[in-house]
Amino acid sequence: MTPILAGLCAAFAFAISVLVSARASRLVGPRVTVTGVMLVGTAILVPAAFLATPLPPVEPGVFVLPLAAGAVNVAGLLLAYTAYTVGAVAVVSTIASTEGAIAAVISVLAGQQLAPGSGPILAIVAVGVVLAAAGGGQELEEGVRIGRARSLRAAGLAALAATMFGTGLFLTGRTSDALPIAWVLLPGRALGLLIVGIPLVLTRRTAIPRSALPLLVTCGTVEIVGLTAFAIGARVDIAVTSVLASMFAPIAAVAAYVLFRERLVRRQVAGIVLVVAGIGLLGALGASSISG
């Protein structure tokens, strides 16, 4: 039951993060948004790590995986936030939501066994991604047609982001047993500030309008909530938690329809439905394997 509840909690947190980060990225740019998210996350995790959950005696090598997870997560955020500036949130978030399926595949390659029937369902998810990306530039964002070039670029960036996120989720799940959760997440936030934030400061490109501050604080906070929920669920089952966490896509798609006035072509809607259905079936298979 824990992976299911944790995965759903992560899904809602990630959905909020998608919507807020999309708006922030369009307002201040992807790199400034990533820096803000990393800064807020670090501010939350430092007291949690040093005061609430002091680090137990561990070998230095145990931080290798958290640092690797942090690096690919930062890369994924940069790719996703860039995609939000050029494409429709519903499409980008749907493609990015396949991170759970990617993490599940990686977990299988690493030795974890998924329930029978997962292979065909993963194929359905792949078809759904292709359809979601095949808007031909006809989709609308705030009443304006996106255009074919921007649509394809956004889809490509989202696919790369999904690969990074899926790898990061898997690595986070693998380290969640060895360290307190705050220490699992903190190295990634610190690394993000180092490789993205410091160059921005040195080049004096960190000017942030006041209207963007609530967006960055909200995004940084809900991302930590989502990752914490994921880490808790992953201690029991990485695959199930990953798949259910990916349900943030339909939540974000519906909200983007209302908030950003997004309108998609029919094949994109069909693709989103296939992705959501496939992810739901994977979650059901994983849940049944736990109860069995």
N, C-alpha and C positions, 0 to 999 in steps of 0.2 A: 504493500500500500504506500509506503514511503516514496518510492520512485514516481508513482503516479501523482501524488499530491505535490511533490517537489517540482516535477516537470510542468504541471499546470501553473504553479506559482511563478516559475521561471518564464513561462509563455506570456503571462499577463505583464510581467515586468519588462520583458523584451519588447512587447508590443508598444508599451508606452515609450520605451527608449527609441524605437524606430520613428515614431511620430515626432517626438521632440527633437531628435538628432537631425531629422530631415529638415525641419524648420531652422534649426540652428546652423546647419551646414550651408543652407541657402542664404543665411544672413551674414555669417562671418567666415565661411569657408571650411573645408574638411579638416585642415591641419589645426586651425585654432579650436575647432570643436573637439577634436581628439585630445588636444592639450588640456582643455577645460575639463573633459571627462576624466582624464588621468589625474588631474590635480584634485578634483572633488573626491575621486575614489581613494587616492592616497590619504587625504585628510580624514576620511572615514576609517580607513583600515589601520593607520598607524596607532591610534589609541586602542583599537580592538586587538591588534597584534601584541603590543607591548604591555598593555594593562589587563585586558580581559582574558587573553589567551597567551600567556608567556610561552616562548619557544622552548620545548623540551630538548634534552640533549639529542642531537642528530648529527649525522655525518654531513660535511659541507656538500657532498655530491647530491644530496637529496633536493637541492635547490635547482638542479639542472633542468628538470622537467617543468617546474613552475616558470622558470625564465624562458624556456622554449615556448610554453603555452602563452606567456605574456607577449613574446615577440610576434607570434603568428596572429594573436588577437589584435594587436596594434595594427598590423598589416591589413587584417580583415576590416577593421574599423575605417582605416583610411580609404580602402577600396569601396566599402559600402557607403560611406558619407559622400564620397565623390559621385557615386552612382545616384544618390538621392538628389544631387544638384542638377542632373541632366535627364533623369527618367522618372517614371511614375512610381510612387511609393509602393503601391499594391504589387507591381511587377517585381521591383527590386527586392522587396521583403519576401515575396513568394519564392524567388530563386534562392535568396539567402537562407530561407528557412530549411533548405535541404541540408543544412549543416548537420542536423540530427541524423539524417539518413547517411551522410558521409561519415559521421562519427560511428554510427552503427556498423558500417562496412569496415571501417578501420578496426573496430573492436573484434569483428569476426576474423580479420586477417591476423590479429594479435592472439587469437585463440579462443575468444568467447563464442559460444554457439547460440545462434538465433533460432527462433521457432521455425519449423518447416513452412514453406510457402512465402518466406520473406523475399526470395529472389524475384519472383514475378511482380510482387508489389513494388519493389525498388525500380523495376522497369516501368511500371505505371507512373511512378513519381518522375522518372526521367522524361517520359513523354509529356507529362504535365508541364515540366520546366520548359521544354522546347516550345510548346504551345503558348505558354505565358510570355515567352520572349519574342513570339512571332506577331507582334502587333503591327509591324510595317510602318510605325510612326503615326498611326491613326489615333492613338490614345490621346486624351486631353488631360492637361494639368492646369487647374484653375482657369478653365475655359480656353486655354491656348493649346493648339496641336503641337505635340512634341517633335515630330519629324523622324524620318527613318534612321538617319545617322545617329541622332541622340538616343533613340530607342535601342539600337543595336549596341551602342557603346555602354549604355546603362546595364543591359543584360549581360554583356561580357564582364563588366566590373563586378556585378552581383555574383556571377558564377565563380569568379576568382575569390571573392569575399567568402562565399559559402565553403570553399575548399579550406581557406585559412581558419574559419570559425569551427568547422568540423574537426580539423586537426587539433585546434585549441581545446575544444570540449573534451576530446578523447584524452589529451594530456592532462587536463585538469582533473578528470575523473580518475586517472591513474595515480595522481599524487594526493588525492583527497584523504586517503587512509594514512599516509605517512606524516602529514603535518596538520595542525589546526587550520581551519578554512581561511582565516584571516591571513595566515602565512603562505597559503597556497596562492592567494590573489594578489598580495602586496608586491611581490617581485615584478609582476607584469605591469602594475600601475607605475612603479618607480622606473621601469625600463621605458615605458611610454613617454614619461616626462623627459628622460635622458635623450632619447633618439628623435623625439618630435618637438617637445617643448623648448628645450635649451636652444636648438638652432633658431626657433622663432624669436626667442628673447634676444639672441645675439644679433639677429637681423632686424630687430625692432618691428616685428610684424604681429604683435600681440594686442593691438588695440581692440578692445571689445566694447561695443555699444551697450548701454545700460539695459536695453530691451532684451539682449541676448543672455544676460546673467542668469535669470530664472530658468531659462532653457538648459543651460550648461549644468547648473546645480541639479535640476531634476534628472537630466540624462545620466549624470555621473552617479547619482544616488540609486536610481532604479536599475542601472547596470550591475551595481554591487549586489543589490537584492536578488536579481535574477541569477547571477553567477553563484551566489551563496546557496540559493535554493537548488541550483543544478548540482553543486558539489555535494550537498547533503544527499540528494537522490542518487548520485553516481556512486556513493559508497556502497549502495545496495545493488544497483544495476545501471551501468553506463548507458546501455542501448535504449532501454525503456525511457529513462529520464531524458536522453537526447532527443528521442522522437517526439515525446510529448511537449518538450520545451519548444520545439519547432512549430507548434500550433500558434505561435505569435503571428504568423503570416495572415491567416484569415481575419484575426482580430484587427490587425493593422490595416488590412485592405478595406474592411467595412468602415473603419474610422476615417481613412483617407478619402473615401467616397463622400463622406459628410463634411470633413474639415477642409480638404484640399480640392473638392469638386472634381475628383478624378473620374474619368469615363473611359472604359476599356472596350475593345472590340470583342465580339463574341468568342472567338477562339482563345483569347487571353483569359476570359472568364472560365471557359471550359478547362483550360490548363490549370488555373488556380484550383478549380473544383477537384481535378484529378490529383494534384499535389496534396491538397487537404485530405482527400479520401485515402490516398496511399499512406500518408503519415498516420492517419487515424487507425488504419488497418494494422500498420506496423506496431503501433502502441497497443492495440488489442491483442495481437499475437504475443507481444512481450509480456503483457499482463497475465495472459492465460498460462504462459510458460512459468511465471512466478508462482501462480496459484496452484499449478500442477506439481 
